[in-house]
Amino acid sequence: MEYEDFLLLTAGAESELVEKKSRFIATVRPVACEKEAVAFIEEMKKKYYDARHNCSAFVIGSNAQITRSSDDGEPSGTAGRPMLEVLLGSEIRNIAAVVTRYFGGTLLGTGGLVRAYSGVLKDALAKCVTARQHFGVRFTIKTDYNSVGKIQYILASKAVTVENSTYGTDIEMTVIAPIEEYDRLCGELVEATGARIVLKEIERCYYETIK
């Protein structure tokens, strides 16, 4: 299975646009599941209860497994779907957005609505904080003190994150390595230590990376 990098939303943001006296307010928030996304949308509808529309879109999952959008009374395809396309194009996941519109009395037309909803959401996304996620393997390395220097040298030369180290009779490290490096890395560690090492896989998961 191919695991692609993605951006995880860690802090949301807001943005505002006025177009022909209509006021558009974009609110973006991190969500972990569809239930949280729905609750956030309802929260925005209550906050902006006097607005004409509260259009929404959200993307959940590393591969965008769950996507939803709503025009909330705007002409079909002029708000929710364009917002969803902006979210998908950003590669940001676990994200929900609501764009609130206070009608200014002038019709914007189909193209004008699409540009307004998309534009204010793009502005909000530019203010958000994200963290790049890469798929990897979290595992433990148990070894003696004579081998630890070789292990640390190898880990430092790879894109490997050392999460924790425990020093006792032996040394045990918890590390996470990119999935594409894992098998080769294990082989190098075994060879470098003369097999004086115990490797134990904990889980395969996404993790934050600077790459």
VOBA-1610 file (N, C-alpha, C; in pm, whole numbers, padded with zeros to 5 digits, always signed):
BEGIN
Met+00084-00120+00000Met+00000+00000+00000Met+00088+00125+00000Glu+00049+00223-00079Glu+00126+00346-00089Glu+00078+00445+00018Tyr+00173+00491+00098Tyr+00140+00589+00202Tyr+00202+00723+00163Glu+00118+00820+00135Glu+00166+00950+00093Glu+00171+01046+00213Asp+00267+01138+00207Asp+00274+01242+00309Asp+00149+01330+00301Phe+00113+01388+00414Phe+00003+01485+00413Phe+00030+01589+00520Leu-00047+01696+00516Leu-00036+01801+00617Leu-00151+01786+00717Leu-00117+01782+00843Leu-00217+01773+00950Leu-00239+01912+01008Leu-00364+01954+01014Leu-00395+02084+01072Leu-00377+02080+01223Thr-00293+02169+01276Thr-00269+02173+01420Thr-00329+02297+01486Ala-00351+02402+01407Ala-00415+02523+01460Ala-00492+02591+01347Gly-00619+02618+01373Gly-00704+02680+01272Gly-00688+02831+01267Ala-00775+02895+01189Ala-00765+03040+01172Ala-00898+03093+01116Glu-00906+03224+01107Glu-01024+03290+01050Glu-00980+03394+00947Ser-01070+03425+00856Ser-01046+03531+00759Ser-01179+03592+00720Glu-01174+03714+00669Glu-01298+03783+00634Glu-01282+03854+00501Leu-01391+03857+00423Leu-01393+03921+00292Leu-01527+03993+00274Val-01523+04112+00219Val-01645+04183+00184Val-01649+04199+00033Glu-01757+04148-00027Glu-01773+04152-00172Glu-01913+04205-00204Lys-01919+04324-00264Lys-02047+04388-00299Lys-02141+04391-00178Lys-02084+04431-00067Lys-02156+04449+00060Lys-02193+04317+00131Ser-02168+04204+00066Ser-02186+04076+00135Ser-02060+04047+00215Arg-02079+04005+00339Arg-01966+03977+00429Arg-01948+03826+00441Phe-01827+03780+00410Phe-01794+03638+00417Phe-01691+03617+00529Ile-01721+03526+00620Ile-01632+03495+00732Ile-01595+03347+00726Ala-01467+03318+00707Ala-01421+03180+00703Ala-01362+03141+00837Thr-01406+03029+00891Thr-01353+02975+01016Thr-01304+02833+00989Val-01180+02806+01025Val-01119+02675+01001Val-01075+02616+01134Arg-01099+02486+01152Arg-01064+02423+01280Arg-01016+02278+01258Pro-00920+02232+01340Pro-00881+02091+01334Pro-00992+02003+01390Val-01016+01888+01327Val-01114+01791+01375Val-01056+01651+01360Ala-01084+01565+01455Ala-01028+01429+01453Ala-01120+01328+01386Cys-01250+01362+01377Cys-01346+01267+01322Cys-01467+01342+01269Glu-01556+01268+01202Glu-01675+01330+01143Glu-01765+01390+01251Lys-01774+01325+01365Lys-01858+01375+01475Lys-01811+01514+01520Glu-01679+01530+01532Glu-01625+01661+01571Glu-01653+01766+01463Ala-01642+01726+01338Ala-01667+01819+01228Ala-01812+01868+01230Val-01905+01776+01248Val-02047+01810+01253Val-02076+01902+01372Ala-02014+01873+01486Ala-02035+01956+01605Ala-01981+02097+01582Phe-01867+02106+01515Phe-01809+02238+01485Phe-01901+02317+01392Ile-01956+02253+01291Ile-02046+02321+01198Ile-02169+02372+01271Glu-02224+02289+01359Glu-02340+02332+01437Glu-02306+02449+01529Glu-02186+02446+01584Glu-02140+02555+01671Glu-02135+02686+01593Met-02085+02682+01470Met-02076+02803+01388Met-02215+02853+01348Lys-02306+02760+01324Lys-02442+02801+01288Lys-02511+02872+01405Lys-02481+02828+01526Lys-02537+02895+01643Lys-02471+03030+01666Lys-02340+03035+01645Lys-02268+03161+01664Lys-02315+03267+01566Tyr-02332+03225+01441Tyr-02374+03317+01336Tyr-02519+03286+01296Tyr-02606+03279+01396Tyr-02745+03238+01373Tyr-02820+03336+01284Asp-02774+03462+01282Asp-02845+03565+01205Asp-02791+03581+01063Ala-02697+03495+01024Ala-02640+03503+00889Ala-02734+03435+00789Arg-02719+03470+00660Arg-02803+03409+00557Arg-02760+03265+00530His-02627+03241+00530His-02576+03107+00499His-02457+03073+00588Asn-02444+02948+00623Asn-02325+02893+00688Asn-02284+02768+00609Cys-02207+02789+00505Cys-02167+02680+00416Cys-02045+02609+00475Ser-02031+02480+00444Ser-01927+02403+00513Ser-01865+02297+00425Ala-01747+02252+00470Ala-01678+02140+00406Ala-01578+02085+00506Phe-01552+01954+00497Phe-01448+01896+00582Phe-01385+01775+00517Val-01260+01748+00557Val-01182+01635+00505Val-01121+01563+00624Ile-01150+01434+00637Ile-01102+01353+00749Ile-01021+01235+00694Gly-00909+01206+00759Gly-00830+01088+00724Gly-00708+01120+00639Ser-00604+01040+00655Ser-00478+01064+00585Ser-00493+01060+00433Asn-00587+00979+00385Asn-00614+00970+00241Asn-00747+01031+00205Ala-00791+01126+00286Ala-00919+01194+00263Ala-01034+01093+00252Gln-01037+00999+00347Gln-01137+00893+00344Gln-01280+00946+00360Ile-01295+01055+00437Ile-01429+01111+00459Ile-01428+01257+00414Thr-01518+01290+00321Thr-01533+01429+00277Thr-01681+01463+00270Arg-01714+01583+00312Arg-01852+01629+00305Arg-01851+01779+00272Ser-01960+01825+00213Ser-01974+01969+00189Ser-02122+02005+00184Ser-02151+02132+00211Ser-02289+02179+00212Ser-02296+02322+00160Asp-02391+02347+00070Asp-02413+02483+00019Asp-02503+02564+00111Asp-02572+02498+00204Asp-02659+02565+00302Asp-02747+02672+00240Gly-02813+02637+00132Gly-02909+02729+00071Gly-02856+02812-00043Glu-02726+02818-00062Glu-02670+02886-00180Glu-02699+02799-00303Pro-02696+02858-00423Pro-02716+02778-00545Pro-02620+02660-00549Ser-02672+02545-00593Ser-02595+02421-00591Ser-02459+02436-00658Gly-02354+02394-00586Gly-02219+02395-00642Gly-02146+02526-00634Thr-02203+02626-00567Thr-02138+02758-00563Thr-02061+02783-00433Ala-02077+02696-00334Ala-02015+02723-00203Ala-01946+02600-00146Gly-02025+02501-00105Gly-01969+02383-00037Gly-01867+02308-00122Arg-01903+02280-00248Arg-01811+02203-00333Arg-01683+02280-00363Pro-01690+02408-00399Pro-01566+02484-00416Pro-01481+02488-00290Met-01544+02497-00174Met-01470+02496-00048Met-01400+02362-00029Leu-01471+02253-00059Leu-01412+02120-00045Leu-01293+02104-00139Glu-01304+02155-00260Glu-01193+02147-00355Glu-01071+02224-00305Val-01094+02337-00240Val-00983+02412-00181Val-00914+02330-00072Leu-00994+02266+00014Leu-00937+02185+00121Leu-00858+02067+00065Leu-00914+01997-00032Leu-00845+01883-00091Leu-00716+01926-00161Gly-00721+02038-00228Gly-00603+02088-00298Gly-00491+02131-00206Ser-00526+02167-00084Ser-00425+02212+00012Ser-00344+02097+00071Glu-00394+01972+00056Glu-00334+01852+00113Glu-00343+01850+00265Ile-00421+01940+00324Ile-00440+01941+00469Ile-00553+01845+00504Arg-00529+01764+00606Arg-00629+01665+00646Arg-00674+01690+00790Asn-00785+01624+00827Asn-00849+01644+00958Asn-00879+01792+00979Ile-00952+01845+00883Ile-00981+01988+00879Ile-01128+02010+00844Ala-01188+02108+00910Ala-01326+02148+00880Ala-01331+02299+00862Ala-01415+02343+00771Ala-01426+02487+00743Ala-01573+02527+00729Val-01604+02641+00785Val-01736+02702+00767Val-01716+02843+00714Val-01785+02875+00606Val-01784+03013+00556Val-01923+03070+00575Thr-01931+03172+00658Thr-02056+03239+00692Thr-02077+03358+00598Arg-02199+03374+00548Arg-02228+03488+00461Arg-02344+03571+00516Tyr-02315+03698+00532Tyr-02418+03797+00559Tyr-02448+03867+00428Phe-02569+03848+00377Phe-02606+03898+00244Phe-02612+04050+00243Gly-02549+04108+00141Gly-02542+04254+00133Gly-02643+04317+00041Gly-02733+04236-00017Gly-02838+04292-00100Gly-02812+04287-00248Thr-02689+04252-00288Thr-02654+04244-00430Thr-02618+04100-00466Leu-02680+04047-00570Leu-02650+03912-00614Leu-02511+03908-00677Leu-02435+03806-00646Leu-02299+03795-00697Leu-02288+03706-00821Gly-02391+03627-00848Gly-02384+03536-00960Gly-02304+03412-00924Thr-02316+03309-01008Thr-02249+03182-00980Thr-02098+03198-00966Gly-02036+03263-01063Gly-01891+03282-01060Gly-01847+03366-00942Gly-01923+03468-00910Gly-01888+03554-00798Gly-01893+03481-00665Leu-01993+03395-00650Leu-02005+03317-00527Leu-01889+03219-00512Val-01857+03149-00619Val-01747+03053-00616Val-01617+03123-00578Arg-01592+03239-00640Arg-01468+03313-00610Arg-01465+03361-00465Ala-01578+03407-00414Ala-01583+03460-00278Ala-01562+03349-00174Tyr-01636+03239-00189Tyr-01624+03129-00092Tyr-01485+03065-00098Ser-01435+03046-00219Ser-01301+02987-00233Ser-01194+03082-00182Gly-01207+03209-00219Gly-01103+03308-00185Gly-01088+03331-00036Val-01200+03348+00035Val-01190+03374+00178Val-01137+03251+00252Leu-01170+03131+00202Leu-01119+03009+00265Leu-00969+02996+00241Lys-00922+03026+00121Lys-00778+03022+00093Lys-00702+03118+00184Asp-00759+03236+00207Asp-00696+03333+00297Asp-00685+03276+00438Ala-00789+03208+00484Ala-00786+03150+00618Ala-00683+03038+00626Leu-00675+02955+00522Leu-00578+02844+00523Leu-00435+02896+00529Ala-00411+03010+00467Ala-00276+03068+00468Ala-00232+03106+00609Lys-00328+03124+00700Lys-00297+03162+00838Lys-00290+03041+00931Cys-00329+02924+00882Cys-00333+02803+00966Cys-00192+02748+00993Val-00183+02666+01096Val-00057+02598+01130Val-00074+02450+01099Thr+00023+02393+01025Thr+00016+02253+00988Thr+00146+02182+01024Ala+00140+02049+01027Ala+00258+01967+01053Ala+00261+01855+00949Arg+00374+01842+00879Arg+00384+01737+00777Arg+00393+01600+00843Gln+00315+01506+00792Gln+00308+01371+00845Gln+00364+01271+00745His+00447+01179+00796His+00507+01075+00711His+00479+00940+00775Phe+00462+00837+00693Phe+00431+00705+00748Phe+00560+00634+00788Gly+00559+00575+00908Gly+00680+00510+00956Gly+00651+00395+01051Val+00758+00345+01110Val+00750+00232+01204Val+00810+00275+01337Arg+00733+00262+01444Arg+00784+00287+01579Arg+00831+00152+01635Phe+00955+00148+01684Phe+01007+00023+01737Phe+01109+00050+01847Thr+01142-00054+01924Thr+01240-00040+02031Thr+01370-00109+01990Ile+01479-00052+02040Ile+01613-00107+02020Ile+01671-00134+02158Lys+01703-00260+02186Lys+01764-00294+02314Lys+01904-00348+02288Thr+02004-00291+02356Thr+02143-00328+02329Thr+02228-00305+02453Asp+02357-00344+02444Asp+02449-00320+02555Asp+02523-00187+02533Tyr+02598-00148+02635Tyr+02667-00018+02630Tyr+02778-00016+02524Asn+02834-00131+02492Asn+02941-00136+02394Asn+02893-00105+02253Ser+02766-00128+02227Ser+02712-00111+02092Ser+02639+00021+02072Val+02615+00093+02179Val+02528+00209+02169Val+02586+00319+02079Gly+02717+00334+02080Gly+02779+00437+01996Gly+02756+00411+01849Lys+02769+00286+01806Lys+02746+00250+01667Lys+02600+00273+01628Ile+02510+00239+01719Ile+02368+00257+01692Ile+02334+00405+01678Gln+02384+00486+01770Gln+02356+00630+01765Gln+02410+00692+01636Tyr+02526+00643+01591Tyr+02585+00694+01467Tyr+02494+00663+01348Ile+02446+00540+01342Ile+02359+00499+01231Ile+02227+00577+01234Leu+02168+00590+01352Leu+02041+00663+01364Leu+02056+00809+01323Ala+02170+00868+01361Ala+02194+01009+01329Ala+02209+01031+01179Ser+02253+00927+01108Ser+02275+00940+00963Ser+02147+00916+00883Lys+02042+00873+00951Lys+01914+00844+00885Lys+01807+00943+00932Ala+01693+00938+00866Ala+01581+01023+00908Ala+01504+00951+01018Val+01571+00932+01131Val+01514+00854+01242Val+01496+00944+01364Thr+01379+00937+01424Thr+01350+01015+01543Thr+01364+00928+01667Val+01452+00967+01760Val+01465+00896+01888Val+01368+00960+01986Glu+01267+00886+02025Glu+01162+00941+02111Glu+01195+00928+02260Asn+01267+00820+02295Asn+01295+00798+02436Asn+01413+00702+02450Ser+01493+00722+02555Ser+01605+00632+02584Ser+01604+00599+02733Thr+01619+00471+02766Thr+01622+00425+02905Thr+01755+00355+02930Tyr+01826+00399+03034Tyr+01957+00343+03067Tyr+01947+00262+03195Gly+01973+00132+03183Gly+01973+00042+03298Gly+02086-00057+03282Thr+02059-00183+03305Thr+02158-00286+03278Thr+02194-00285+03130Asp+02093-00267+03048Asp+02110-00245+02905Asp+02052-00109+02869Ile+02060-00075+02743Ile+02002+00050+02694Ile+01886+00016+02602Glu+01773+00082+02624Glu+01658+00062+02537Glu+01613+00196+02482Met+01601+00203+02350Met+01556+00324+02282Met+01424+00297+02213Thr+01337+00397+02213Thr+01216+00393+02132Thr+01236+00491+02019Val+01229+00442+01896Val+01257+00527+01780Val+01146+00509+01677Ile+01140+00603+01583Ile+01047+00591+01472Ile+01121+00624+01344Ala+01108+00535+01246Ala+01182+00548+01121Ala+01086+00550+01003Pro+01122+00617+00894Pro+01038+00615+00774Pro+01017+00471+00726Ile+00898+00441+00679Ile+00865+00305+00637Ile+00960+00255+00529Glu+01005+00344+00441Glu+01091+00302+00331Glu+01234+00271+00376Glu+01269+00313+00498Glu+01403+00290+00551Glu+01408+00174+00650Tyr+01292+00128+00694Tyr+01286+00040+00810Tyr+01364-00091+00793Asp+01334-00167+00690Asp+01400-00298+00672Asp+01550-00283+00658Arg+01594-00187+00577Arg+01736-00165+00557Arg+01804-00120+00685Leu+01736-00034+00760Leu+01790+00015+00885Leu+01810-00099+00985Cys+01711-00187+00996Cys+01722-00300+01089Cys+01842-00388+01052Gly+01861-00410+00925Gly+01974-00490+00879Gly+02107-00426+00915Glu+02116-00296+00898Glu+02240-00224+00931Glu+02268-00229+01081Leu+02164-00216+01162Leu+02182-00219+01307Leu+02230-00356+01354Val+02171-00461+01300Val+02211-00597+01337Val+02356-00622+01296Glu+02392-00581+01176Glu+02527-00604+01126Glu+02630-00524+01206Ala+02599-00398+01234Ala+02695-00310+01303Ala+02723-00355+01446Thr+02625-00418+01509Thr+02641-00460+01649Thr+02678-00607+01663Gly+02701-00673+01553Gly+02730-00816+01560Gly+02614-00894+01618Ala+02494-00847+01589Ala+02368-00910+01634Ala+02348-00900+01785Arg+02424-00811+01852Arg+02403-00790+01997Arg+02295-00683+02015Ile+02177-00716+01969Ile+02069-00617+01967Ile+01935-00690+01959Val+01834-00631+02020Val+01698-00685+02010Val+01609-00574+01956Leu+01544-00602+01843Leu+01455-00505+01779Leu+01312-00554+01793Lys+01222-00466+01837Lys+01082-00504+01855Lys+00991-00396+01797Glu+00913-00435+01698Glu+00821-00340+01636Glu+00701-00314+01727Ile+00666-00186+01742Ile+00551-00148+01825Ile+00428-00123+01739Glu+00444-00035+01638Glu+00331-00002+01553Glu+00378+00066+01425Arg+00290+00068+01326Arg+00312+00141+01202Arg+00212+00255+01199Cys+00260+00375+01181Cys+00175+00492+01198Cys+00234+00614+01128Tyr+00152+00718+01119Tyr+00202+00847+01072Tyr+00267+00922+01188Tyr+00369+01000+01156Tyr+00436+01081+01258Tyr+00480+01212+01197Glu+00503+01310+01281Glu+00543+01443+01234Glu+00688+01442+01191Thr+00714+01503+01078Thr+00849+01510+01026Thr+00878+01650+00974Ile+01004+01689+00979Ile+01045+01822+00928Ile+01058+01818+00777Lys+01073+01701+00720Lys+01097+01684+00576Lys+00989+01748+00493
//
